[in-house]
Amino acid sequence: MKIATRQLAQHLKKGLSPVYAVHGAETLLALEAGDAIRAAARKDGCTEREVFTAEPGADWAKLGASAANLSLFASKKLLEIRIPTGKPGAEGGKALEALCANLPQDTVVLVMLPELEWQGLKTAWFAALEGAGTVVEARAVSREELPQWLADRLAAQKQHANVETLEWMSDRVEGNLLAAKQ
């Protein structure tokens, strides 16, 4: 299933998917999506968290071992896989496909990716992630959407601004959501 970051909160209220893949152009939204998934996993009882970072030369066998490893103390765990380049390589792709084909019980898998090009979205490993769980896309907020995005952020803080102020703020941040968040 594919959803946008704005749909994630409602999705998480219904329960966790076994796998989440977060990717997209907007770094702030991707980071916040990852935070929301981690918080929902903690609330669901994931008391252990393992992080696997796929850097050049990464040992993908460790990922399989980590997924198969049961904790003596935690009933559930969050397995976070970070792929900063968005390209796990042949070995990593096979490892992700194998993980999705044989998901460990009581484990939530979170894969953090940068914005993927169309070729990355067509790979077998990405299709496996999508088939096993939920893909969350952190799309860039367009200039036309920015005033409403700002209004939503303010409303979440129990604040509000008039249309002119929202337009003025949108002009000043020039699409930089990190600046708008301040």
Secondary structure in CASP SS format (residue, H / E / C, confidence):
PFRMAT SS
TARGET T0000
AUTHOR 0000-0000-0000
METHOD secondary structure of the structure
MODEL  1
M C 1.00
K E 1.00
I E 1.00
A E 1.00
T H 1.00
R H 1.00
Q H 1.00
L H 1.00
A H 1.00
Q H 1.00
H H 1.00
L H 1.00
K H 1.00
K C 1.00
G C 1.00
L C 1.00
S C 1.00
P C 1.00
V E 1.00
Y E 1.00
A E 1.00
V E 1.00
H E 1.00
G C 1.00
A C 1.00
E C 1.00
T H 1.00
L H 1.00
L H 1.00
A H 1.00
L H 1.00
E H 1.00
A H 1.00
G H 1.00
D H 1.00
A H 1.00
I H 1.00
R H 1.00
A H 1.00
A H 1.00
A H 1.00
R H 1.00
K H 1.00
D C 1.00
G C 1.00
C E 1.00
T E 1.00
E E 1.00
R E 1.00
E E 1.00
V E 1.00
F E 1.00
T E 1.00
A C 1.00
E C 1.00
P C 1.00
G C 1.00
A C 1.00
D C 1.00
W C 1.00
A H 1.00
K H 1.00
L H 1.00
G H 1.00
A H 1.00
S H 1.00
A H 1.00
A H 1.00
N C 1.00
L C 1.00
S C 1.00
L C 1.00
F C 1.00
A C 1.00
S C 1.00
K E 1.00
K E 1.00
L E 1.00
L E 1.00
E E 1.00
I E 1.00
R E 1.00
I C 1.00
P C 1.00
T C 1.00
G C 1.00
K C 1.00
P C 1.00
G H 1.00
A H 1.00
E H 1.00
G H 1.00
G H 1.00
K H 1.00
A H 1.00
L H 1.00
E H 1.00
A H 1.00
L H 1.00
C H 1.00
A H 1.00
N C 1.00
L C 1.00
P C 1.00
Q C 1.00
D C 1.00
T E 1.00
V E 1.00
V E 1.00
L E 1.00
V E 1.00
M E 1.00
L C 1.00
P C 1.00
E C 1.00
L C 1.00
E C 1.00
W H 1.00
Q H 1.00
G H 1.00
L H 1.00
K C 1.00
T C 1.00
A H 1.00
W H 1.00
F H 1.00
A H 1.00
A H 1.00
L H 1.00
E H 1.00
G H 1.00
A H 1.00
G C 1.00
T E 1.00
V E 1.00
V E 1.00
E E 1.00
A C 1.00
R C 1.00
A C 1.00
V C 1.00
S C 1.00
R C 1.00
E C 1.00
E C 1.00
L H 1.00
P H 1.00
Q H 1.00
W H 1.00
L H 1.00
A H 1.00
D H 1.00
R H 1.00
L H 1.00
A H 1.00
A H 1.00
Q C 1.00
K C 1.00
Q C 1.00
H C 1.00
A C 1.00
N C 1.00
V H 1.00
E H 1.00
T H 1.00
L H 1.00
E H 1.00
W H 1.00
M H 1.00
S H 1.00
D H 1.00
R H 1.00
V H 1.00
E C 1.00
G C 1.00
N C 1.00
L H 1.00
L H 1.00
A H 1.00
A H 1.00
K H 1.00
Q C 1.00
END
